Structure formats: C-alpha cells, structure tokens
Amino acid sequence: MKKDFYEILGVSKSATPEEIKKAYRKKAIQYHPDKNPGDKEAEENFKLAAEAYEVLGDADKRARYDRMGHAAFDGAGGFGGGSGHMNMDDIFSQFGDIFGSAFGGGGFGGGFGGGGQRRVKGSNLRIKVKLTLEEIANGVEKKVKVKRKVQASGATFKTCATCNGQGQVMRVTNTILGRMQTASTCPTCNGSGQILDGKPNGADAQGMITDEDTVSIKIPAGVVDGMQLKVAGKGNEAPGNNSIPGDLIVAIEEIEHEFLKREGENLHYDLYVSFPEAALGVSKEIETVSGKVRIKLEEGIQSGKILRLKGKGIPSINSYGSGDLLVHINVWTPKTLNKEQKQFFENMLSDEHFTPKPEKSDKSFFEKVKDMFS
C-alpha cells in the first residue's frame, strides 16, 4: 500500500504551498544521492519525496489527491500522476531549482550532481482517449498515433561555449548585503548545455523533426472520467546527446452509455415492465458491462423497487472489488386504452385486489434514496 504523500513530507493536510516546498527541500537534501552514495534506501526515500512533491506542489493535483487519494493518479504499468516511475534525471530536471546552491551551484547538472552536463527533458504531450463503459469496466489496451518531436537522424551536437555544458550561467552582482551570485538558464543553449553542430536536411534549428509514432496504452479497469495516466518517455524529445524524452499524458473521457448510468463504482439501470408483467411476474433480460443477464421479477413487484446485483458494477481502480448494478423497477402505465381495456379496469375499481395496501416493509421513495447513499 502506498504511503500517504503528506506523511512522506512530514506536513499536515492544511500545510501551505510554501511549507510543502520547504519540507520537500529538507527531505531531498537529507536523502540526496551526493550525500548518501550507494545507499539504496536513501535513493528510494529521495524518489518518494519527489513523487509526493510533484502532486502536493501542484494545486490541481493536490486537490484531486485530497478527494481521491492515490486512485486519482495511479494506473498500471507505467502510469501515475506522481513520479513513481521517474528516474533521477526526471527529478533533477523538474525540481533541481528548488535546491538553490545546496549542492554547489544553482541547481543540478546531469547525473547526480553539479559536475556533469545538464540533462534536459523534452516537453510532455497530452491526448484524450475516449472509453466506453464496457472498456472501463474490463480494462483495455489502446493503440494511438501521436505526433512528437524527435531528433533528426544525423544531427550532431557540441558543448555550448557560453555555459561550458552546464546549461546555466552564473552572474555576480554587488548589493547592499555584499556580492550575490545567481544562476540563470543559458540563453545560447536554452539550458541543454549543447548546441546544434550538424543539421540534417529537413530538421529545424534545433535538429528536430516531427514524427508519427504508434503508442500502446494499457488502461486499467476502473478509471474515471477526467483521470490522467502517464506513459513515460513517449512525449517530445529534447535536442542534445544527453537529453531525455518527455511523457505522454493520457486524459480519460468516458462515453455515456445508452442504458447504464455510472455513480462511482455502482451502475444504475432503469427497467420498465408492463402492468401485467408486474402483476404476474416475469423473466427479463437486462444490460450489464459484461454482457446481458436474465433476472426474474416476482409477481406483484412494485414500481420503485430496487434490485441489487452484487459485483456487476465497475471494478475499483485500487483492486478493492467491484461495485453493484442497481436495477430500478418502473411499472409502465399505458397512456391510451381501447373500449374493452377501459371496461376491464373500470370493473376493477371496486375490486379490493386493486386497492393500494402498502406494508411497513414497502419503503417510500425517499427511504430508498437514503438507502442507496448509505
């Protein structure tokens, strides 16, 4: 079971963004690989802190996490809204500026410290994938075509002379408090530490071309509309020999079902029966996300009764079982009658069998609604 993000950073759920940032900086410095060489536990704690900060440090992601917990982001295979599948270079490229000069300079270079070339990560790509309720219930693998920026074959790069491959330039200014040293992104190489040396035909000024790639996306059962999944390394590439590609962010869009209505992990189905069917009892075939099933209605069934089919709903994204299918019985009253039909019902007006006699076990509409949400 995944550890709570607030607990990882050692802050309360009411912590301010500044308190969260401060707590992350403290944890990251404590477990930084430069301070703990060869310590796998420290490296894991370093990654956990980065994962927690990636979510809690973003207002929108934090709000989703507060509502749904890890289920707001976790998928399967290489998915997640946090950085659980990020490597060290991902973390340094995204959060290196938080550390300031804690490790000898304004941020990190490539690898695990400030000594080597800076590794630049390409930009993320975002797509929407529409899923039917059946696909959501059973999980599905989708193949999508994505246009992404990649390095052109034959492109060559050399170390940027302006920053000497660091991706940053240092500036010293005199202030009332003394000489202050600040770091900023190198204007020549835009932070990559490298510049294009050999440009192939068809490439842009950074040695990149647009390529169409087919990406296979394994979507787990139980995702919800608006959930975002991540396919690591399938975003745009970045220029340079030392770069890493961005990620593909997949937003889930749920296609409305013709008969089934979703409420969390439960499904609702409106079943209409005729008056004779309700009076005599009947066997009916209904829709479910796993195919059609047949249910038997007892004679004398009342309109408004709810039948619960256990486990016929949507699986939990956290593998906590499945929701239920709630079948709502609606007795259909004919709007027009012929002469013989009218005569029959007129004769029944005085028949005690047709006089409403609700029992204590027959719950009112409001009681049924209350039971549904309890």
Secondary structure as GFF3:
##gff-version 3
##sequence-region A 1 374
A	DSSP	alpha_helix	5	9	.	.	.	ID=ss1
A	DSSP	alpha_helix	17	30	.	.	.	ID=ss2
A	DSSP	alpha_helix	40	56	.	.	.	ID=ss3
A	DSSP	alpha_helix	59	68	.	.	.	ID=ss4
A	DSSP	three_ten_helix	69	72	.	.	.	ID=ss5
A	DSSP	alpha_helix	88	95	.	.	.	ID=ss6
A	DSSP	three_ten_helix	96	99	.	.	.	ID=ss7
A	DSSP	beta_strand	125	131	.	.	.	ID=ss8
A	DSSP	alpha_helix	133	138	.	.	.	ID=ss9
A	DSSP	beta_strand	140	151	.	.	.	ID=ss10
A	DSSP	beta_strand	156	159	.	.	.	ID=ss11
A	DSSP	beta_strand	168	175	.	.	.	ID=ss12
A	DSSP	beta_strand	178	185	.	.	.	ID=ss13
A	DSSP	beta_strand	194	198	.	.	.	ID=ss14
A	DSSP	beta_strand	208	219	.	.	.	ID=ss15
A	DSSP	beta_strand	228	231	.	.	.	ID=ss16
A	DSSP	beta_strand	248	254	.	.	.	ID=ss17
A	DSSP	beta_strand	260	263	.	.	.	ID=ss18
A	DSSP	beta_strand	266	274	.	.	.	ID=ss19
A	DSSP	alpha_helix	275	280	.	.	.	ID=ss20
A	DSSP	beta_strand	282	286	.	.	.	ID=ss21
A	DSSP	beta_strand	293	297	.	.	.	ID=ss22
A	DSSP	beta_strand	306	309	.	.	.	ID=ss23
A	DSSP	beta_strand	325	332	.	.	.	ID=ss24
A	DSSP	alpha_helix	339	348	.	.	.	ID=ss25
A	DSSP	three_ten_helix	352	354	.	.	.	ID=ss26
A	DSSP	alpha_helix	365	372	.	.	.	ID=ss27
###
